[in-house]
Amino acid sequence: MLQCENEYGYYGDDKEYLEYLRDSYIKKGIDVPLFTSDGTGTENLLDGSIEGCLPTLNFGSRVEENFRAFNTLFPDKPKMCMEMWNGWFDAWGDEKHHTTSPENYAQVVDDMLKIGSLNMYMFIGGTNFGFTSGANHYEKFAPDVTSYDYDAMLTECGDITPKYLAVRKVIQKYTDEPLPEIPANREKKAYGKFKLNEKAGFFANLDNLSSPIQSDVPRCMEEYGTGYGYIAYRTVLNRDYSDAVLSFESLGDRAQIYINDTLAGIVYINDSLEIKVSAKKGDVLTVLCENMGRANFGTKMMRKKGIAGRCLLNGKIHFNWTVYPLPMDNLGKLKFSKSDFSEKSAFYRGYIEIDKPFDTFLKLENFKKGFVTVNGFNIGRYWEIGPQKTLYVPRSLLKKGQNEFIFFESDGLKGVPIAELTDKPELE
């Protein structure tokens, strides 16, 4: 099967668009069944389906109830749940890791197999490596954590779960063939603690990380040809300011405000978009913005990142900025040293010797917020607010001998720069 569209019925009703997709695949020689997948409501199905594509549904419970509209609209069509949700994703700041009952999900699978077919979402958890994590954005912005474990049938690192075993028993009821043997879990290794002895100041390395762009006023990240990571806006103040209000019309998604490289405060999209600052003529004001994940569902998918609207200083437009796009994909240009410095936002580098690579998990107890690279590969973001407390490090990223870890800590360490590799994930 090949999917032409996914949940388009939530967004629009352009049948010419859907026909174009269907016909394009056929013209290119695709000869397998085509399908669309939508929510379970009547309007979703009417707007998202097209003749020549099998309509399917996305849901995670209440099989009979969720097929009511489908049965009315398509009484003669085969029934399939294309996304049978078995868990959910976590957002930074959630009280705990989302989990669901293995027994309940196994019952939903059983109910669905009695009347049709299903595809499990997710069958195996995954990882939003780098800056690829998405977000929900309804009343509030809810950026996904790095782990997409999802409480799926198999964990983020591929381990067997009670949910997997419960569903396996259900599947056995529907086939006379013996199921394959359950594979063993991959071996994990707790390599222990290691120090991050080398440091690189963020501001001291701005020109090593990015080429500056002159801009009359701050604009969104996309205007400067970048879409992910961070972006820094810098300007020299023309006069003294005392408790001046720095305000943002729109922000994507979190901004750290510095006066002469000293952190003055943090602004976050879910909170007030203004902050008071005091500075002298000639001081440098910096706004470091982080794109924490693009909305991947709903009406705010096209929201811009960085400073996306007017940035006002005491109600006025301040002109003449220098902008540094920071995709953070060139950390090899950083200048590290072992000297102490006062910058809160900084890079830390350390090494650990490994005899044989195994899957492992990076603990982040002494760190507040940022991301980590392992041998040059960005394994994702961390944030002390949880619920994710470790980052998954697959064995494929490690090598026998010396392994390099670089942390970008944006908010300042909670303790000494020591990290730990453990054999168990922590999703609170």
N, C-alpha and C positions, 0 to 999 in steps of 0.2 A: 504494500500500500504506500501511497505517497500523499502527504498532507498539503493541500493548496493554501489554507489559511487557518489561523488559530484565534478563536474568540473574536472574530471580526464583528459578530453581531452585537457586541458591547459598544462598538465604536461608530458604525456607519451602516448604510444600506445601498451602497453603490454596486448594483448588479453587473454593470458593464466591467467594473474592476474584477469582480469574481469570475466573470466569463472569460476575461482576458487571461487570468491565471490558469484557469482550466484548459483553455484552448492552446495556450503557450506550451504547456507540458505535453499535450497530445501531439502538437506539431513537432516537438523535439524528440518524438519517438517513445515517450513514456507510455507503456502499455499495461501497467499494473493498475489496480483500482485506485481512484482518487477519492479523497475525503476532506471534509471540513470538520472542525471541532468547535463547539460553542457551549455557552451556559445553558441551563435547563429551561429557562423561561420561553414563553411563546414568542415574544418579540426578538429575543436572541436568535432563535432558530429561524424565524422568518427572514430576518435581515442578514444572517450569516451563512445561510445555506444557498446552494445553487444546483440546478438540475445537472446531472452527470457527475456529481460528487456525493459520496455517501455521507449523510449527516451523522455526526457522533456527538457525545456529550462529555462534559468535564464535571465531576463531582466526587465526593468522598464518603457519602453515607446515604441512607434512605433510598434504596434503589427504586422501589415501586413508585414512591412519590416523585422522584426526579424524572421518571419516564412518562409522566402523565401528559405533558404537553407534546412530547415526542410521539406518543401513541396516537394522539388526536391528529397531528399534522402528517405523520408518516406511518400509518398503520401497517403497511406492507413492507417496510424497510427492516433489515436486520438491525439488532440492537447492540450497540457497543459503547462502553465507557472508555473514552480515549485517555483521560487523565483520572484514574481512580486514586485520589489523594490518600496517602497513608500516614501523613504527618503534616508538618508545616515548617517554615523557615523562621529563624530567629532574627530579631532586630536589636541593634545596640540599645541597651537600656531596658530590655525586657526583664521581668522579674526572674524568669527561669527559662531554661531550655524547653522548647515545646515538645511534648511527647503525647502519644495516643496509645490506646489499649490494643495489644496484639490480638486479643480475643474478639474485640469489636471489629477490627479490620478484617480478620479472617471470616467473620460472619458476613460482612459486606461482599467480600470476594465470592463466598458461597452463593449469596443471593443473586449476584450478577451472573455467575456461571449457569444458574438455573434457566436464565432467559436469553443469554447472549455471550458476548466476548468482552474482554477488558485488557487494558494496558496499564501497568502500575506506574504511578508517579509519586515518589521516585522509587525505583527498584534498588538503586544504590545511591547513598549520599555522595556528595561531591565537595569541591573546594573552590571558592571564588579567589583564585590566585591573583596576585597583582592588585589592580584597582578595578577588577571586573565585577565586584559585588553590586547588586542592584538595590532597589528601594521600593517601598510602598509610600504613597503620598496622598492621603485623604485629608482629614482635618489637620493631621500633623505629619511631618516628614519622619519616616521610619526606615533608616538605612540598614540593609542586611549585614549581618556579621560575615566574617571571612568563611566560616564553615557553612556548607550547605548540607549538613548531616541529615536534616529533615526528619529525623527519627524514622528513616527509611528501612526497608527490608534488610539491607546491608549497610553498615556504618560508612562514614566518610572514608575510612581506610579499608573498607571491604570486609569487615568482620561479620560473622553470622549473628543474628539477633533472635530473641524469642518470637518476634513478629514474623521473621522468615520461617521459622519452624512451624508456627501456627498455620500460616498460609500454605506451606508445603503439604500439610495433612489434608487441607481442603482440596488442593489440586490433585492429590492422589485419588480422591473419590471420583474424579472425572476422567480417569484414564486407566486402562487395563495394563499399561506398560509400567514396569518399575521405574521409579525416578532415579536420576543419576545420584551417585554418592555425594554427600555434602563435602565440599572441599575444606581443607584446614585453613584456619586463620593465618595470615602472614605474621611472622615473628616480629616482635617489637623489641626495642632496646632502650634502656635508660642509661645514657652515656654520662650523666652527671652534670655538675656545674662547671662553668668556665668563665673567665674574666674577659671583659671588653676593655682592654688597656689603652686603645688608641681612640682619639677624639678628633672631630672636625666640626668647627663652628658653622652654623647655617649661614650667617651673614658673611663670615669670612670666605665662604665658598660660593656665594651667589654667582659670581662671574665664571666660576668653574662649572656650574650646573646649567647655566642658561645664558643666552645672548640677549641683552636688554633691548627693549622696544620703547621708543618715545611715544607718548600718548597724551593728547590734550586733557582728557578725563579718563577715569577708569572705565573699562568696558568688560563685557562678559568674556569668559575664558575662550569661547569659541571664536570670538573676533580676532584673536591672536593666533589662530591656527592650532590650538591644542584642545583636548577634550577630557583628559583624565589626570589624576594626580593633584598637584597644587599649582598656585599662581601667586606671585608676590607683586604688590603695587607699592612703589616708593615715591615719596615727594619731599621736597625741602619746604618748610613752612616760611611764609613771608613776614610773619609777625608773631608776637607773643599771644598765647591762648591760656586762659584760666578756666577750668571746668567747661570747656567748649564741648558741645554735643556733636559727636561724629555719628551720622545716621546713614542707613542704607535702605533704599527703596525696595530692593530685592537682593537676596544673598543665596549663593549656592556653594557650600552649605554652612560652613563654619569658618570664622575669621578670627585670627589672633592679631591684636593691635599692639604695635611697638612704637615707642618713642626712643630714638637713638639706640635701637637694638635691645631695649629693655621692655619686657612684656608689660603692657598697661591694662590688658583685659581681653576677654574673649566674647565674641558675639556668635550666637547659634540661631539657625533659622526658626527653631521652635520657640525661641525666647524673644526678648526685646531686641530690635535691630538697631539699637543705638547705645552709645557708650560715651562717658565724659572723659576728656583728655586735657591735660595741661602740658604746655610746651613753650619753648622760647624761640624767638626768631632764629632761623638757621638750623633748627633741629630737624631730624629726618623722621617722618612718619611712615611706617610700613604697615600694610594690611596683607597678611598671609592667609589666603583662602584655600580651603581643602574641598575638593569635590568628593563627597562621601558615598556616592552611588547614584546612578540615574534611575528615576522612577520607571519601572517596566510594566506598569498597568495603570489605567485610569487617565483622567483628563490632563494630568500634569507631566506627561511623559516628555514633552518638548521644553520643559523649563530649563533655562540656561544656568550655567555655573559661573563661579567667581562673583564679581560685582556686576550684577545683571541689570541694575537700574541706577538711578542717580545716587551718588555718594555726596553728602552735604556736610560741611563743617560749619557749625553754628548757623545752619539754614542756608548757606551759600555754597555755590560750586567752587571748588578749589581746582585750579588748573596746573598743568605741567607735571606729569607723572612719568616714572620709568617703570616699565612692566617686565617681569621675569616669568615667562611660562616655565613650569617645573613638572614635566612628566616623570621625573626621577628615574630615568632609564639610562643614565650615564654616570653612576656613582664611582666608576673607575677614575674619574677626574678629580675626586675629592683629595684634599691635602690633609692627611692625618698627622697627628703628633701625640706625644704622651704628656704634654704640658697641660696644666689646669687652666680653665677659663670660666667665665661667668655666664655664658650664653645658656639660656634654658633650652632653646631649640638647637639641637645638635645631632650629629651622627656619631655612633659608637661602633668600633670594629673590634672583633675578637676572633680567636681561632681555637679549634678543638681537633685533636688527633683521634682518628677513628681507624680501628683495625679492619672492620668489615661493616659495610652499610646495611642498616635495617631501618624499617619505619620507626619514627620517633616523633615526639611532640615537644614543642618549645614552650617552656613556662616563662611567664612574664611578670613575676611578682613585683619586681623593682621598677617597672616601667608604667607610664600613664597612657600615652597615646602615640601612635605612629604606625610604621610598617617595618618589615624585616626582609632582607635578601639573604639567601643561602647560596654561596658560590655564584653570585651574580643573578640569581633567580628570585624575583619578588614573590614571597609566599603569602603576602596579604597583610591586612591591617590588624592592629590590636587596639583595644580601648579598655581602660580599667573598669568601666561601668558594667562590663560583661553583657550577656551571660557567658560568653566564650572567654576562657582563661588560658588556653593553650593554642598554638598554631600547629597544624599537621605538617610534618616534614617527611615526604615520601623518600624511600631509600634511593630512588632514582636520582635525587638531587645531591646525594652525598657520594663521597669517594673515599677510597682507602688513603689514609694519610691526613694531611692538613685540610680542614674545611673552614671557609671564611663566612662569618656572620656579620652583617652590617645592619644596625638599627637606626632608623630616623625617629628620634624622640622629640616630638613637637612641644610637649607641655612641661618638660623637666622631670628628671628622675625622682622616684620616691625613695630610693636608697642608693646603694653602690651599684655600679654597672656590672652586675653578675647575672648571667642567664643559666638556664638548666634544661637539659634534654631528658625527658622522662618517657616511660613506656605506656602511659595512660593519658587519654584526652580529658580535659576538664571543661564540661559544659554544664554550668550550674542549673 
